[in-house]
Amino acid sequence: MPKPSPPDESTGWQVEQNASEAYEKYLVPPIFAPWADRLFETIDVNEGDRVLDVACGTGIVARRAASRVGTGGSVVGLDINEGMLVVAEKTAADIQPSIEWRQADATDLPFSEKQFDVVCCQQSLQFFDDPAVAVEEMQRVLAPGGRMSLSVWRSLDYHPGYVVLADALERHIGDEAGEMMRSPFPAWEGEDLRTLVQAAGIVDVSITIEIGSVRYPSVEEFVRRESASSPLAEAIAAVGREVRDELVLEVEDSLHAYIDDEGVISPMESYVVTADKNQ
């Protein structure tokens, strides 16, 4: 589940879209939409709030926020990846209030101090070159009394489907492919996140562990959709069908305990960090 690269024209193994479009189609409905709903269960977003979605991807958190702030509020989605923003804007074209999309780096937010009532960041903090600076920037643009909500996957040990997939990709595609699939799952503990947020100047921090799952109709679709939605698409499309078949078979054998009549399911666990800025 790596963050996708900017769009390209990779083809093969039924990959018909660029990575950003595939991310929205294949990963948002089963993973990021349900977890966005969980994010908003932990933080109040009210009518009239000004919301910033940092590293918004294709914008699922921003879209969920728009329905809560109403016409008196505003939502901004920010991402460094132009391809993700193109899909975000297209997907949210009919949403009111309209969402503003900005291309920028999370470690250098293009906003003045105290501009937002709510700042969210779903499953992206672990990808930033300097997470501490990114959190400092989020704190800077948050108004007094504002709320911050961050989610970060727990370590790979808590995601059995991705343990298997990463190991199989490493053996059949290469070390880089395996490492890329492991990248969303940092070896952070909850206290690491608490320290990170408190070091940015927000003392009132709460951390919860949320447990969910992801389901795919088959193991082959699990492998294909995860690959199509990331920079792995081209590398996997380039290998022969025999290699891909061996890859899928290995994943299927290793995940037999998670296969049922409706496909394959894997548990997923995430830290959700909520913080209130008192001044």
Secondary structure as UniProt FT lines:
FT   TURN            13..14
FT   HELIX           19..22
FT   HELIX           23..32
FT   HELIX           33..41
FT   TURN            47..48
FT   STRAND          50..54
FT   TURN            57..58
FT   HELIX           60..69
FT   TURN            71..72
FT   STRAND          74..79
FT   HELIX           82..91
FT   TURN            92..94
FT   STRAND          100..103
FT   TURN            106..107
FT   TURN            113..114
FT   STRAND          116..122
FT   HELIX           125..127
FT   HELIX           131..141
FT   STRAND          142..153
FT   HELIX           156..158
FT   HELIX           160..172
FT   HELIX           175..182
FT   TURN            183..184
FT   HELIX           190..199
FT   TURN            200..201
FT   STRAND          204..216
FT   HELIX           219..228
FT   HELIX           232..238
FT   HELIX           241..254
FT   HELIX           256..258
FT   STRAND          259..260
FT   TURN            261..262
FT   STRAND          263..276
//
